[in-house]
Amino acid sequence: MQQLAIITTGGTIDKIYFDDKSDYKIGAPQISDILGQFGVAFDYEVHALMRKDSLHITDEDRAQILATVKAIPQDRILITHGTDSMVETARVLQAVTDKTIVLTGALNPARFMGSDAVFNIGCAVSAVQLLPPGVHIAMNGRIWDPLSVRKNREANRFEEA
């Protein structure tokens, strides 16, 4: 892998908590901080595309993500995305067949102790280097095919569809 392209779209992974409002907001992308803390041995470029909860990502947003993926010269792309509509975005990205694309996110904000964010990013970084071209989802310690996975909101995990 010469250089990894990373696209950030927001989602829980980048959420911050405002005590005075008892509310979450999407903050700056956390992935550069996470990768920097672990001294990764590869070059990467972050494209901060949007800061949205995935419940608010529209078809137009997905078209923008797809256009960005197509325009990026790198053939290995990691996308951080909210988990609620990650599968829908992954399915749209299947129009790209010559690049390895891995989507990941977090069920708890990266800034929270015990968040799954670092683990999921690590899995996604490994996956994007090892998998063949296509679109994949890295969540809960597994690599998923977007056509056969769903988020189980009650159990707060991804599982076979």
C-alpha positions in Angstrom: 0.0 0.0 0.0 1.6 3.2 -1.2 -0.8 5.6 0.5 -4.2 5.0 2.2 -7.0 7.5 1.4 -9.3 8.1 4.3 -12.7 9.7 3.8 -14.5 10.9 6.9 -18.3 11.5 6.9 -19.0 12.0 10.6 -21.0 9.5 12.7 -20.7 8.4 16.2 -16.9 7.8 15.9 -16.4 11.6 15.7 -19.2 12.7 18.2 -18.4 14.9 21.2 -20.7 15.4 24.2 -21.8 18.8 25.3 -22.7 18.6 29.0 -24.5 22.0 29.0 -26.9 20.7 26.3 -26.9 17.0 27.2 -26.5 16.5 23.5 -24.0 15.1 21.0 -22.5 17.0 18.1 -20.2 15.7 15.3 -16.7 17.0 16.0 -13.5 17.0 14.0 -12.4 13.7 12.5 -10.6 11.5 15.1 -8.9 9.1 12.8 -5.7 11.2 12.4 -5.3 11.4 16.2 -5.9 7.7 16.5 -3.5 6.7 13.8 -0.9 9.2 15.1 -1.0 7.7 18.6 -0.1 4.3 17.3 2.7 5.4 15.0 1.4 3.6 11.9 4.0 2.8 9.2 2.1 4.0 6.2 1.2 7.3 4.6 -2.4 8.4 4.6 -4.4 11.3 3.4 -7.6 12.4 5.1 -10.5 13.8 3.1 -13.0 15.3 5.7 -16.0 15.2 3.4 -18.8 15.9 5.9 -19.8 15.9 9.5 -23.1 14.1 9.7 -24.9 11.6 11.8 -25.5 8.7 9.3 -29.3 9.0 9.9 -29.0 12.4 8.1 -26.9 11.2 5.2 -29.0 11.6 2.0 -28.9 10.1 -1.4 -27.1 13.3 -2.6 -24.5 12.8 0.2 -24.0 9.2 -1.0 -23.5 10.4 -4.5 -20.9 12.8 -3.2 -19.1 10.0 -1.4 -19.2 7.9 -4.5 -17.8 10.7 -6.7 -15.0 11.4 -4.2 -14.1 7.7 -4.1 -14.0 7.6 -7.9 -11.9 10.8 -8.1 -9.3 9.7 -5.5 -6.2 8.3 -7.2 -5.5 5.8 -4.4 -6.8 2.3 -4.8 -7.1 1.6 -1.1 -9.8 3.7 0.7 -11.0 3.6 4.3 -14.2 5.4 5.0 -15.4 6.3 8.6 -19.2 6.5 8.6 -22.0 6.3 11.1 -23.3 2.8 11.7 -27.0 3.4 11.2 -26.8 3.9 7.4 -23.3 2.4 6.7 -24.7 -0.5 4.9 -26.8 1.7 2.5 -23.7 3.7 1.6 -21.6 0.6 1.1 -24.2 -0.7 -1.3 -24.0 2.5 -3.4 -20.2 2.2 -3.5 -20.4 -1.2 -5.1 -20.4 0.7 -8.4 -16.7 1.0 -7.9 -15.0 -2.3 -8.8 -11.3 -1.4 -9.2 -10.6 -0.2 -5.6 -10.6 -1.8 -2.2 -13.0 0.2 0.0 -13.6 -0.6 3.7 -16.2 1.3 5.8 -16.0 1.4 9.5 -17.4 3.3 12.4 -18.0 3.1 16.1 -21.0 2.3 18.3 -19.5 4.7 20.9 -17.6 8.0 20.3 -13.8 7.6 19.9 -13.3 10.1 22.7 -15.1 7.8 25.2 -13.1 5.3 27.3 -13.9 1.8 26.1 -15.0 2.9 22.7 -14.8 0.3 19.9 -13.5 3.0 17.6 -9.8 2.2 17.8 -10.4 -1.6 17.5 -12.6 -1.0 14.4 -10.1 1.3 12.8 -7.4 -1.2 13.3 -9.5 -4.0 11.8 -10.3 -1.7 8.8 -6.7 -0.7 8.2 -5.7 -4.4 8.1 -8.7 -5.3 5.9 -8.1 -2.5 3.4 -4.5 -3.8 2.9 -5.4 -7.4 2.6 -8.7 -7.7 0.8 -9.2 -7.7 -3.0 -11.0 -4.8 -4.8 -14.6 -4.4 -3.7 -16.6 -2.9 -0.8 -16.4 -4.3 2.7 -17.5 -3.3 6.2 -15.3 -3.8 9.2 -17.3 -3.8 12.4 -17.3 -5.9 15.6 -14.1 -7.8 14.7 -15.4 -9.1 11.4 -15.3 -8.2 7.8 -18.8 -8.1 6.3 -20.2 -8.2 2.8 -22.6 -5.2 2.5 -25.2 -7.4 0.8 -25.4 -9.8 3.7 -25.1 -7.7 6.9 -27.4 -5.5 9.0 -27.1 -3.5 12.1 -29.0 -5.0 15.0 -29.9 -1.9 16.9 -31.3 -3.8 19.9 -28.1 -5.8 20.4 -25.9 -2.8 19.2 -23.8 -4.9 16.8 -23.6 -5.9 13.2 -24.8 -9.4 12.1 -25.7 -11.6 9.2 -28.8 -10.2 7.3 
